[in-house]
């Protein structure tokens, strides 16, 4: 028995239908990709340019109100100083009244004080210190071999002399010993002796202003009299008292019982010494003439 052929055509049968292949889209032309990248680069470049311009803008470009500064008004000028007051005769009148009062008080004191010789020698002008508010008058002693020779006796004589005068009412005047002469208003120097023809054991020089105010004094004290005799403790105290009285503005007395007698003998101040110094320091310095 013969086998049937496997070919359908051989058996007179139609061929089975063929399956369609999926359609493949045609490929884009090769020139499309470069155009796309170029476009992307241009867009990116534009974006960078815009971003850089935005960053370059100053931050102060912020919309806001416009403020106009108005300068402050000029400061007012100070008023001109008032014209000086006209000079009247009040000051001369008061000065004349003060001098008349001083002259009256001196005259009334009479023989209780000894201002006659002082006013005669000083053209009727009182000499005195003007006390500061709290500052005492500084006293300085020159430190040399003669000061060493004067020793403790000389120092004690000086301290006692200023203490006795300072116990009176001197219009607030006070004294204070300094360590040296720097800045001292009263300078004390010890000397061996004065010339024999001078016949003195002490001397005082005053520095005055035109109105009679004492601004400084220089006291010289001798250790020996003109004949060369050494002064004892009592004599040193008497000489120191006498010269300190001159340094305060006193003149000489005409009575031997006063320390300010021209040849002092008493180591203690008298009642006339006290009255005279307190009268001087109860009056202003200057002239006590009753006239012009």
Secondary structure, DSSP 8 states (H G I E B T S, - for coil): -----S-HHHHT-----------------TTHHHHHHHHHHHHHHHHHHHHHHHHHS-TT----------------------------SHHHHHHHHHHHHHHHHHHHHGGGS--HHHHHHTTSEE-B----SS--EEEEE--SHHHHHHHHHHHHHHHHHHHHHHTS--TT--EEE-SSSTT-SEEEEEES---TTT--SEEEEEEE-TTSBEEEEEEEEESB-TTS-B--HHHHHHHHHHHHHHHTT---BSSTTSTTBSS---SS--HHHHHHHHHHTTS-SEE--S--
